[in-house]
Amino acid sequence: MNMPKPLHILLSTTMLAGMAAPAFAQAAAPAAPPAPPAAEDAVPEEEPVDVSIPGGGGSEIVVIGRRIPNTVRLSREVVSVLSQADIARTGEGDIAGALKRVTGLSVVGGRYVYVRGLGERYSLALLNGLPIPSPDPLRRVVPLDLFPTSVLASSIVQKSYSVNFPGEFGGGVINLTTRAVPKEAFFTVGGSIGANTATTGQLGYVYAGGSTDWTGFDSGIRNLPAGVRASQDSGKALAVGSNYTLSQLQTITASLANAETNVIFRNDNIPVNWGANMSGGRAWDIGDGRIGFVFAAGFSNDWQTKAGKQQLSGGVAIGTGGQRQLNADQDFNFASTEFRSVLNGLFSVGAEFGDHKIRFSNLYVNDTIKEARIQAGTDDINVGNDRLLQRNATALFRRQLIDTQVVGEFKWDNLTLELRGTYANTKRLSPYERNNNYAFSAQFKDFVNDLRSPGQASTVAFSRLNENVLAGGIDLGYRVRDGAFPVRFTGGYAYTKSDRSSERFDYRYQSNAALPGGVTQQRPDFLLSDFNVYTYGINLQSISTVSPRYEAALTTQAGYAQVEMEPADGVQIVGGIRYESGRQNVTPVDVFNSNPGSAFNTPTNINRGYWLPAATLTWNFMADMQLRFAVSKTVARPQFRELAPQPYFDTESDRLSFGNQFLTNSELINAEARYEWYFGRDEKLSAGVFYKDIKNPIDAIAFVQGGTFQTTFANAPKAQLYGAEIEAVKYFDLGGWGDFFASRRFFISANYTFTDSKIQVKAGDTTRFPLSGAIVPATDIFLDGRPLTGQSDHLVNLQLGFQDEDGLSEQTLLFNYASTRAAFRGPAGQPDLIEKPGIRLDLVIRQGFKVFGHEIEAKLEGRNLTNTRYQEFQTLNASRIDTNTYVLGRTFQASVSAKF
């Protein structure tokens, strides 16, 4: 049932009023003074209480006056905190999975976090308060599935902006904190084994690759051939003519790895998933100080087979009954098997001397996906020229992150100083992205590939990315205790420089003469064998692409000043301003000089500075209740990949994408209000409303060119986003149920977020189309009132479970729902492409026990118990086009860890 959107807000308000009614009933007697804090939390009222969030980039949480025993309530901003216990309860293996349980957060593609419906470009991820680069060429934001939960101490999501954070703050900032000096020595080892109903023991598709692929590292079989590298370095395209003779091209062609990267095999019994991990740490007391270290390492192998349908709409036509409908121009069934190998490691050394802390952290992640994909179906159905096609593809994508950080936090009475610096490097290597396309021949009654005809081709691509990030900052704070009320002043400076180099070179096999029919029917490795290369003149040709290489850089410098005060008992005000300048450039490199003077090679230079104010008011009007009001201005810059006119195949969406070098920055005005009630230990009820006004938002658009579905980006004139969210956590003591339940309690944790967004476009508004840079009416691309891409109207999270307070024993049922959202703008005149995340139900059981005096934790997990499919589609009246729909299956995993 579709309710009017105002009714959703009314429903949320009604829920809030109903749940809060007991509180207001109890508060009806105003003469009763607020209850004093619990004994364990009591401190003298005149003493301030500081609660610092590690790595907050100077974001020290300060509450002046009263002691409130809840980390979230102690924050001066709107935050959600995931502690180690919270993360462990979800049972997720990476932080992206755990974060989708947070109010207002959704995870797209299993990797990218959307805060309140805003895309990942509007979310900022930090590690210990410092920036981290992304190994994904499509995005500057790091994919959060790279971070195993075993290396993290906590995750804090701040949804209201404060000026100590970078100005690129649209939906929120996610600050991941690694483990620091341990309280006691520990060493833990563990392992896991799992299966997926759609993958494990089922039919899948694989290719040989190298002997060490299972480790996530190539054996050398995929090294770029010397002749291909020489062509790229010299700027001489592979082509017969002035650059190369046919004989030279044949030699280069024969030097490529063939069968190892070209032949796809059936595997009727895909292996199980497994992983192993260990972590440890120790600390020593030295005088009044303490030094220590922690380390963590993990390795895993996982398999996933996706089988489903991929269609492409040929446009809108008039169907039976005179209704407009979509017709499929391409209709393919597909199956893809991905093997994923992840290696991660963390080593951190820390020292604590009184109120001073120093930490030196190092993180390494290597994440490799090896994919084999087959497609079978028809093309050009609606023009009476049906072609039965078979497409095979193999690829390997290796992502690597190395991050080194130094953070120092120093306190002298009223003075605080924080120094931080980082160097990080990220790489993405994708050698030998192969595609072999065959068409059915009525003459030979077989599929053929003559390397010439439409629908028949063999291609290979080599791509790589390297990015370095150098960042540092200083924050200085001073508290004035004298005067009418306590005041704290904070100021700081931050510097970040990111440099990226990215390239992708595409090649196509061509024959010097028509191939014999028998040769065209050969499988790919025979077709491209050395014998055929030299016998029939098969050679590798550079595909004339737009700027196969680009260089990019972003340098930001910022200074800020902030003041925190409590002008009245229970009233806290935090206000500040940040000036942030950003110099961003993306320079396409036309390596082969194939498009001289073209707009395709236009470099992007964005040099803008912004004054970014922010203010938050918190009113503790009762001992266990408070209100927050926040307003701010922030900015969102285009990501490197969104600016680079370099073609790139996105494996997540299975489609070609490229950037728009004419994008501009987006500016946001943010406002929100929030009510919070902490009615018991670990219990709370909160509700809030939020609003964002976005100038020049960047949105994903789609179009069809040459029968290929492609995506790119463009600036819409304006957008508005607003919504409401509610969250409740309640525990029930089960001690009265008997001895077995004496130490157990039942808990309910639920949150709901309603979000609505509208793109605003009117006659006379313009935008710039990519590649050509043509100024076109914005109404040609955007429709007024359409939601932003990636935004779900409804997000629901529910956790139900039992918990033992005397020992580790938890049973948690986790429900997650995200309503449909626009994934891409539809091609000209067509409806948007809609993604349907649907309902997911997970079960996590954790049990602790001892064996020979050692603590053991056993965990059982069931994921996607509803067997929800992934669905991306277009609909118009009764017609539907499944652009990308496949089965995910149910996943079950058992793990055990031992602590020594």
N, C-alpha and C positions, 0 to 999 in steps of 0.2 A: 504494500500500500504506500503510495506517495503522499506524504503529508505536506501541506504548505510550509515553506521554510520558517516563517515567523512562529508557526506552531511548535517547531523543534526547539526554539529558544524558550517558548513558554513552557514546554515540557521540562526542559532543563531547570528552569526557575522553580517549577512546581516540585520537582524532585528535591531541589535544594531546600525549599521551604519545609517539605515533609520530613526530610532527614534532620534538619536543624531544629525542628520544633521542640524536642526535649530540652535543647540547650537554652532556648529563649524562655521556656517555661521555668527552668531552674533559675534563670537570670532575672525573673520578674520581680524579685525582691531586691531593689537597688541598694537597700541599706546594708546588705551583706558585703563585707569587704572581700577583695580577691584573696583566695587561699594562698598561704605562703608556699614557696617551692618545697618539694620533697627534701627530706634530710640530706640525701646523697647529692642533691643539686644545689643546696643552699649555699649562698655566699653573701658577704656583706653588700647591702644595696648600693653603697657609695663606690664600690669597686667595679670597674669595667671588666667585662668578660670578653676575651678575644678568642675567636674560633677561626683558625686559618685553614683555608682549603689549599693543599699543596699544589704548587705549580699554577696558581691562579693568575700569574702575571701581575702580581701586585694586588690581586683581588682579595685582600684580607677582610674577612667578615668581622665586623665590629658591632657589638650591641652594647650600648652605654646605658647602665641603669639596672635593669632587671635580668635575672638569670632565667633563660627559657630552655628546658631540657629537650630540644629538638633541633637538629642541625639545619633542617630546611627552614624552620621558623627563625633561627638565628640569622639567616642570610638577610642582607638588606635588599636583595633582588628576588625576582620570581625564579626559583630554581627547583629542579628535581634531582635527587641524589640517588645513585645506585651504589650501595656499599658492596663489599665482597660478599656479604651474606645475601644481599638482594640478587647479585649476579649468580651466585651459586644456586639459589632457589629456582631460577629460570632454567638451569641446566644447559644453557646455550654454550657452544664452544667458542664463539667469537662475540665481540661486543656489539656488533650490528644486530644480532639476534636478540641480545638482552635489552637493547635500547627500544625495540619496538613495543616493549611493555610499559614504556613511560607515557604519561598523559600527553596527547597531542602529537606524538611521534609515529611515523610510519616508515617502513624500510622498503625501498624499491629495488628490485633485482637482487635482494638478499645482501646488498652492499651499501646503498646510499640512503642516508637518513633525511627524511622530509619532516620539517618542523612546522606544525600547523598548516600543512598543505602546501608550503613553499618548497620548491625544488632544491636539490642538494647545492645548487649554486648560491642559495641564500643561507646556507648553514656553514658554520665555521668549526673546524675540528682542530684542537690543540693537543699536544702531548706535554704534560707538565707545564702548561702555560705557554708553550712555544709552538711555532708553525711546523707543519710536516708536509712534505711534498707528496704528490700523488703519482703512482706509476701508471695510471690509466690515461692514455693520450686524449680521451674524450672529455676528461674532467680535471680541474685543478684540485677539487676536493678529494681527499684521500678516501678510498673505499674502506669502510670500517670493518669489513670481514677479514681484513689483514691482521687484526689485533686479537689474538687468543685471549680469552678471559683469564688464563693462568698467569699472564704477565702484568695484570692490572690490579691496582689496589682499590680503585673506585672510578666512577664516572659521574660528572656533574653536568647537567644540562641547564644553562641559564637562558631564560626566555625573554627577560627584559634587559635592555642594553645599559651598560655602565661604561664610562669613558676610559677605564683602564684596559679595556679589551680593544682589539683592532676594529676599525670602523666598518669592515665588511661583515655586517651583522644584520641579517634580514629576519630569519626565523628564530635563530638562536645560536649559541655557542656550546660545543660539546668539548669539555676539557677532560681528557683521559689522564689518570695519574698512575704512574708505575709504582711498584713496591719500593719502600725505602729501608731504613735500618730496622731489622726485625727486633721484636721485644725479647725473643728467646731463640736459641739455635733450633733449626729444623732441617729435615731432609725428607722429601716426599717423592715417591715414584708411582707411576700409574700407567694404565693401558686401557684401551677400549676396543670393542669390536661391534660392528653394526651392519644392518642390512636394510635395503629399500625394496618394497614390493614390486616396483616397476623396473628395477634394475638388477638387484642381486640374484644370481642364479637364472636370470632371464637372457633373452637374446639381445645382444648389443653388437656394436661395430667398432673395430680397432684397426690400427695400422702399426707396422713394426717400429719405425723410428729408430732410436739409438738404444744401446744396451743399458744405459744408465737413466733412462727416462723416468723410471720409478722413483728415483731420488729427487726429481725436479730439476736436474742438471743434464744438459746435452753432452753426449759422449764425444762430440766433434763431427758427427755425421752431417750436421746441419750448418757447418761453417760456410760462410759466404765464399763462393768460388772466386779465385784470384781474378779471372777475367771479368766477372761481373763487378767486382769491387773497383777494378781499374777503370771500367766504363763510368761508374758513378763518380769516382774521384777526378777523372779528366774532363767530365762533362760531355763525353761522346756517347750518344745514344746507340744502343745495339740496333743496327740496321745495315742492310747491304747497300753499299755506295761508297761515299768518300771516307766514311769512318772505318768500315770493316769489309773484308772480302767474305764471300760465302764460306770459304774454307775456315777462316778465322772464327766466324760465328758458329760453325759446326763444332769446332774444338771447344768453344766456350759452352755450347749447349750440352755436349757430351760430358762435361766436367761436373754437371749438377748431380746431386744424389737423386736416384731414380726410384727404384722399387721400395726402398726403405721409407720414402715419404709419399708414395703414389698409390700403393695398393691397399685397399680396405678389405679386411677379413671379417667374416661372421664369427662371433664368439657366443656360443650357446649357453655359456655359464659365466656371466660376469662375476668377478670375485667380490668378497665381502669388503666392507670398509674397516679400517683399523687405524689405531694411533697409539703413540707412546709419549710420555712426558715425564719430566722430573723438575724439581725445584728445591732450593735450599737456601740457607742463610745462617749467618752467625754474627754476633756482636760482642764487643769487649768493652768493659768499663775502664777508662783511663783517667784517673783523678776524678774531676767533676764532669768529665766528658764521656762520650760513648761513640765508638766507631763500629762499623759493621758493613756487611755486604749481603746482597741477595742475588740469586741467579735463577733462571728458568729456561728450559729448553723443551721443545716439542717437535714431533714429526708425525705426519698423518698421510694416509692414502685414502681417497674417496672416489667413488664412481657414481655417475648419474646418467641415465638414459632418458632422453626426451623424445617422445613419439607423438606426432599429432599432425596438424594441417596448417599450411601456409598458403593463403590466397591473396590475390591482388585484384582490386576493383578496376574495371575498365572504364568506369564512369557511371553517370546516372542515365537511366533509360525509362521509357514508359512501358510498364508491364501490363499484364492482363487486368482488366477492370479499370484501366486508365491511371493506375497508381504509379508514382515514381518509385523506382527500385534500383538497387545496385546489382550489376552483373559481374561475375568473376572473369577477369581476363586471363588470369593464371590460377591454376588449381593444383597444388602439390601436396602429397603426403610426404612426411619426412620422419627420419629417425636420426638422432644425434647422441653419441656416447662421449661423455667427458670424463677423463681421468684427471684427478687433481691431487697434487703432491704439495704439502706445505711444511716448511722447516722454519722454526722461529727460535730466537734466543734473546735473553735479556741478562745483562750484568750491570749491577748498580752498586756503587760504593758510597757510603754516607758517613758523615760525622756530625755529632750534636754536642755542643759545648754550651751548657746553660740554655739561653734562649736563642743561640746561634745554630744554624743548620746549613750544611753544605752537602750537595749530592752530585755525583758524577754518574750519569746513566748512559747505557749503550743498548740499542735495540737493533736486531737483525731479523728480517722476514724475507723468505723466498717462497713465492707462491706461483706454481706452474700448472697450467691447464693444457692437456693434450686432447684434441677433439678429432673425431671422425664423424662425418655427416653424409647422409644420402638423401636424395629427393627424387620422387617419381611422380609425374603428372603431366598436365597439358598446358599449353600456352596459346594465346590468341584465339580463345574459344569463340568469342563473339563476332569475329570477322570472317568466319567460315574457313579458317586456315588452321585447324587444330594440328598441333604438333605434340606428339607424345615424347616427352623428354626424360632423361635420367641424368641427374647431377650428383657428382661425388666431390667431397671436399675434405681435406686434412689440414691440420694446423697445430702449432704449439705456441702458447703465449706464456712467457715467463716474466713475472713481476718481482722486483727486488727493492727492498727498502733498508737503508743503513742510516741510523740516527744516533748522534752523539750529543749529549747535553750536559751543561754544568749550571747548577742553580745554587745560589747562596742566599739565605734568609738570615738577617741579623737584627737583633733588638737590643736597644739600650734604653731602659726606662721608657721615656715617652717617644723615643726616636726609633724608626724602623727603616731598614734598607734592604732591598732585594736586587740582586744582580743575576742575570741569566744570559746564556748564550748557547747557540746550537749550530751544528753543521749537519746537514742531511743530504743524502743522495738517493735518488730513485732511478730505476731502470725498467724498461719494458722491451723485451726482445721477442720478435715474432718472425723467425726465419721459415721459409718454405710454407707460405699459405697457398696451398694448391687447390685448383678447381678443374675438374674434368667434366665437360658437358657432352652428352650423347643424345642423338635424336633417332627415333625409330624410322627405319627405311622399309617402305613397302617392297622395294626391289630385292633387298637382301633378307627381308623378314627378320631383321635384327637391328639392334642399336648400333649406330655408326658415329664416328667422329673424324671428319675429313680436315679438321683444323681450319676450315674456310667458311662453310655454310652457316646461315643463321641458326642459332641454337646449338652449334657444334664448336667447341673450343677447348683448349687446355691453357691454363694460365698459372702463373706463380708470382708471389709477391714476397718482398723482404722488407720488414719495417723494424725500426728501433727508436727508442726514446731515451734521453738522458737528461736529468734535471738535478741541479744543485741548489740548495737553499742555505743561506747564511743569515742568521738573525741574532739579535741581541737586544737587551733592554735594561733599564734601571728604573726603580721605583723608590721614592723617598717619602716617608710619612712622619708626621709629627702631631702628637696629641697635646692639646692645651687643656689642663684640668682645672685651672683657675677660671674665675669668671662666673657669669650667671648659669652657664651650663657647659658641659664638656663638648669640645670640638676637636675634630681630627682633620688635618690637612694632608693631602696626598698629591704628589706630582710625579711625572715620569716621562721617559723618552723611549721610543722603540724604533728599531730599524730592521727591515727585512729586504733581502735581495734574492730573487729567484731567477735562475737562468735555465732555459730549456732548449734543447736541440732535438728535433724530431724529423724523421724521414720515412718515406714509404715509396718503394719503387715497384711498379707492376710490369710484368712481361707476359707476352703471349707467344706460344709456339706457332710457327707458320711453316708451310712446305713450299719448296721452290717450284714444285709442279704438282699436278693432281695426284693424289694417292690412289693406289689400286684398291678395289673394293674390299679385298681380303684384309688389307692393312687397316682400313678404317674401322673394322670390326674388332680389332685387338684391344685387349684391356690396356689401361694407361701405361704401365711400365713397359709392355711390349711395343706399344705404339710409339713411345718416346725413347726406345732403346737406341744404343749406339749404332746398331746395324741400320735401323731406319733413318737415323740422323744423317749418316754418311751416304746411304743408298738413295734416299729420296729427297735429300736437301732440306731436311727439317732443321729449322734454326730458331733461336730465341730472339724476339724483337721487343724493344722497349715500347711500351704503350705511352703515347703522348699524353701525359697527365698534367694537370695544373699544379705547378710548383711542388714537386715531390719532396721538397725539404723546406723546413722553416726554422728560423731562430727566433726565440722569444725571451723577453725579460720583463720583470716587474720589480720595481724598487719603491718601497713605501717608507716614509719617515713620519713620525708622529710625536707630538708632545701633548700632555694633558695636565689639567689641574682639577682637583676634586675636593669637596668639603663634605664632611659628615658631622651631623649635630643632632642633639636631642633638646630642642627648645622647650619642651614640656615633657612631663613624666609620661612615658609610653609613646611619645611622638618622635620618630626618627626621620630625618631628611638627609638625603644624599643627592648632591647635585654637582655637575661638572661640565667641562667642555673639552673637546679634543680637536686639535687641528691635525689633519692627516693629508699628506700629499702623496699622490701615486703617479709614477711614470711607467707606463706600460707600452711595450712595442712588440709587434709580431711582424717579422720580415720574411715573406715568401721568397724562396730561392728557386728560380727557374733553371735548374741544373743543366738541362739540355738546350736551353735557349729556344724552346719550342713555341713560346708565346711572347715574343719581344714586344714591349710597349703595351701589353694587354693590361686591362684593369684587374685581371686575375692576379697580377704580381704587385698590386698596390699594397704598400706596407701600412700597418696600423700604428698610429702614435697617439696615445691618450695621455695627456699630462694635465691632471686636475688636482686641485686641493679643496678640501671641504672643512668647514667648521661644523662639528658634530656635538650638539648639546644633549644632555640627558639628565633626568631628575626622577627620583623615586621617593615617595612618601609612604611611611609605614606607621600605622596607628594601632598600638596595643590597647584597645579600649576595654579589654577584660583580661584576666590572668591567662586565659586559654584561647583567646580570640584576637584576631588582628585583621586589618584591612591594608591593602597595598594599592598605590596608584603610581603608574609609571608612564613617562612620555619621553621620546627620544627621536633623533634623526640619525639615519645610517645610510650606507652606500653599498651597492653590489656591483662589482666589476665583471666584465665578460671574462670567461676563462680562456686560456690560451687556445684550446682546441676549438672553441666557439668562434675565434677570430681567424684561424688558419684555413685558407682555402685548399686544404690538402685532403684528398679522399681517404676515407678510413672505413673499414668494415667492422661494424659493431657486432661482436659475437653474441651479446645479450639479446639484441633485437633482430639479429640476422638480417641486417640491411646496411646499405652504404650511407655514409654520413660525411659531411664536410662543413667547414665553418663559413662565417660571414665576416669579412675583414672590415665591414662598415658599422659594426655594432658600437653602441655607446654605453656609458655607465648608467646604472639605475639608481634612483634616489628614493629613500623610504622615510615616511613619517610613521612612527609607531606609538600606540597608546594602549594601555590596558588597566584594568582594575581587578582586584582579586580579594576574596574573603577566605580566611583560614581559621579553622577551629580544631584545636588539639585537645580532645576530650578524654584522653587516657594514654597510658604508656604505649608508644608506637601506633597510636590511633589518631586519625585525623579526618576532617572533611574540608574540602576546599572547592571553591567555585570561582570562575572568573570570566571576564569578557575581554576581547582584544580587537584591535582595528589597525589596519595598515593601508596607507595610501602610497602607491608605487608609481613613480614617474619613469617612463621608458623601460618597462619590464621586458626581459628577454624571454621569448617563448620558442618552443620547438615547433617547426612546421614541416610538412611533408609535400612531396610532389613526385610525379612520375616522368622520367625522361628515358627515351629509348627502351621502353618496356621495363625499366628498372625502377623500383620504389626507392626513393632517396629522402634523406632528412637533412635539415639545416636549421638555422636560427634567424630570428629577426626581432627587432625592437617593436613592441606594441606601444601606442601613444601613452596609455595610462591603464592602471588597474587598481581595484580596491579589493581588500580582503578583510573579512570580519568573522567573528565566531564566538563561541562560548565553550567552556570546558568545566567538568565537574569530576572530582576524585574523592573516594572514600576508602578508608582502611579501618577494619574493625576486627578485634579478637574476642573470642568467647572461651572462657575458662571451662574446661571439661572435668575439673576435679571431682565434681559430684557424681560422675558416672561410674565410679568404682576405682579400684587400685590401678588397673591398667591405664586409666586416663588421668591419674592423679597429677601428673606433670605435663599433661598435654593441653593444647588449646587449638581451637579451630579458627581460621582466619579467612576474611573476605577482603580482597583488594580489587576495586573496580574503578575504571575511569572512562569517561565519554567525552569526545570532542566533536563539536559541530563547527564546520568551516564553510564559508561561502565566499567565492571570489568572482569578480566580473571584470573582464577586459572592457575598457571604454574606448570606443573608436567612433568617429563621426566623419561626415563628409568634409573634405579638405585636409584631413590628417594624412600624413605621408610616412613612408618608411623606405629603407634602402634594401634592395634585393641583393643577395650575395653574388659573388663572382663579377657580375657586370657593374654593380654599384648603381644600377638604375633607380631613380627616385620614383616610386610607384604609390598609388593611393593605398593607404593602410587598409581600406575596406576590401581590397583585392585579396588580402591575406587573412585578416582578422574579422570576426563577426562580433558586433557589439553585444555584450552580455554573456559571452562565452566564458567558462571558468578557465583559470590558468591551468596549464598542463601539470599533471602530477598531483593535483589537489582532490582529495576525497572529501565529500560532504560529511561523512560520518566515520569516526574511529572509535572502536570499543575494545577495551581490554578488561578481562575478568580473571582473577585468580582465586581459586578455592582450595583450601588445604588444611592439613593437620601438621602441627609442629610440637616437638617435645622440647621443653625448656631445660631438662636435665641432661640431655645428650643429643647427638645428631640423629634425628629421625623426622623426615619431612616427606609428605605426600602432597603434591601440588598438581591441580588441574588448571591448565591455562587456555583461555579462550581469547581469540583475536579476530576482529572483524574490521575490514576497511571497505567502504562502499566504492562503487565504480568511479573511475577518474579518467580524464583525457590524457592519453599517452603522447599523442602527436596531433597537430592540426591536420585535418584531411586535405588531400590534394584539391586543386581548384574545383569549387562547387560541390565537393563531397563532404559527408559528415566526418567528424573527428574520429580518430582511432581511440577506442575505449579499452581501458584495462580493467579487469574485474578480479581484484584480489580475493574477495569472498571471505568465507569463514575458515579458520584454522583452529583445531583443537589439539593440544599437546598434553602429555602426562609425564611428570618427572617424579621419581621416587628415589630418595636418598636415605641411606641407613648407615649409621656408624656402629662399629663394634671393635673389640680388641682381640688380637691373636698374639699369644706369647708376649703380652704387655705392649704391643704396638697398635696404634690407632689405625683402623682400616675404614675406608669409606667405599661403599658399593652404591652404584647409581644405575637405575633403569630409566630409559627415556622412550617415549612414543611420540613421534612428530607427525603432524598433518593426519591425524586419525580420521578426519572427515574425508580424506582422499580428494581434497580440492584441486582442481586443475588450474593451470595458468591459462588465462584467456585474454586475448587482445583481438578486438573485432570492430567492424563498422556495421551500423544498422540504419536502415531507411524503410519506414513502414514495415512490411512483412519480410523484407529481404535482409540477409546477414552475410557479411564477408568475414571469415576467420583469417585475419592477417597473420596471427601467430598464436596457436592454441595447442597445448600439449599436456600430457599426463605427468604429474609429479610423484605420485605414489606415496605410500606411508613408509616412514623410516623408524626403525627400532634399533636401539643401541644399549649395550651394557658396558659399564666401565668400573674399574676398581683402582683405588689408590691406597698406598700405605705410607704412614708417617713414622719416621725413625728419629 
